[in-house]
Structure formats: C-alpha cells, structure tokens
Amino acid sequence: MRIALVGDRSPSVRSHARIPLVVEALREREGIALDPYWIATTDVSGLERFDGIWIVPGSPYRDEEGAVEAARVAREHGIPLLGTCAGFQHMLLEFARHVCGLDVAHAENEPDAREFLLTPLACSLAGHEGRVRISPGTLMEQIVGGPVTMESYVCSYGLNETYTRTLAEHGLVFCGHADDGAVRAAELPGHPFFVGTLFQPELSGDGRRAHPVIAAFAAAVARQAVRT
C-alpha cells in the first residue's frame, strides 16, 4: 500500500523524523503495512498511482502549487488524504480556490497578496499543546472517540475565519475547534478520507503508537488498496 508523503524532507523538521516511526508502529500494532515515498513539492506528478497521500508539515514549501496540486489530486480522484499543519493549510487553500472559486493566498507564501485564506495566528502555537473540541456527528468524533482531545502544535498560521462560512457552504465540515472557536480540523463528507488537522498527530506520544487520526488514515488507505 503505497502512500505519498508530500513535503520537502528535512532533518530539521521534527515531524519528518517522527513519521517513519509512526509508519512502523502501524505495521507492528495495527497490522497495516504502508510503503511511504517522500515526494518533494517541486515534483508531484503521478500522485494518482498512490493509495494514499499525506501532505506533511514543513512550510514554507519550496513549491506552494505542488502542495495544492497534491490536495486536488486526492480530492478529485477519491484518494485518501491526510493533511497535517501546513498540509492542512494547503488542503484548505486548494478547496477554497478550486471548489469555492476564491482568489485567496497564504500569508506566509504571498505576503503582498490582496486576500488571505491563511493568516498569522494571534498567538503562535509553535511548540504548544492545546485542547481541541470535536464536533458531534463527524468522522473526527468517530476517530477520536470523544468530545475533547489534547494535541501538539508547531504552527503559526491558521484559517482566516472570514471564509469559514463560504467553505462550509461548499461542503467542507469543520470538525475540530479551539476553546475560542478557531478552526483546528476539517473533513470532507462523501470522500473516502479527506481530513486535515492544524495540530500534528504524528507528534503524539513517543511515536510507538499511531495517533487515532493517522490510524484512521492508514485504514482508509488499506480499503483504497483493496478497491484498486
């Protein structure tokens, strides 16, 4: 079961070092053997051949459009997608541009743009943990198994709340929020698995047990592999 890890791999990004441990934990504890391939944002051709796509943290990416394209391929081809931290941000950017028809930018990538979908957080979450309230009746609630979870962040940008209504009207469901109501997770109903989190589930614990979000993604990848 081949998955594309879309991002610009770097030894300085903590999640990049942790992900291989989580993949091994999935094999040992869940019996799901994933075959990960690191795909740079500058070379995202052929993603349709993968059983799953994980847009990993590590922004700013070398090629914003590569990350956006990865999200588009996953959404349009029904390939399970997980986006964490910057991956979540670019998943939102793809949806806003290609589904909602918005001309919006990421402030980290285009600071001189006119309209921003992703803007600096009022208080950076880099290196922090925070409570996430899970929306009832969502896939995320099924995955997490409760109304609240504590999660780790290495993030300084989040969704501009001005656009939440527009994205929701086009089908995106915001399934996790901070105590102040700020968006922390989203999902797309009707898709095999299209989930993004501003938090980084790969940093949960010591890496020897996959976070429920990652385990759910892996299970969706396994289902996808059987279908194809």
Protein Blocks (a to p, Z undefined) as FASTA:
>chain_A
ZZddeddddfklmklmmmmmmmmmmmmmnopacddddddfklmghklmpcbdcddehiac
fblklmmmmmmmmmmnopacddehjlmmmmmmmmmmmmnopacddfklmmmbmbdfbdcd
fbacehiacdddddehiaklmmnopabdcdddddfbdcdfklmmmmmmnopacfbdcfko
pafbdcdehiabacddfbdfklgcjhpaccfklmmmmmmmmmmmmmZZ
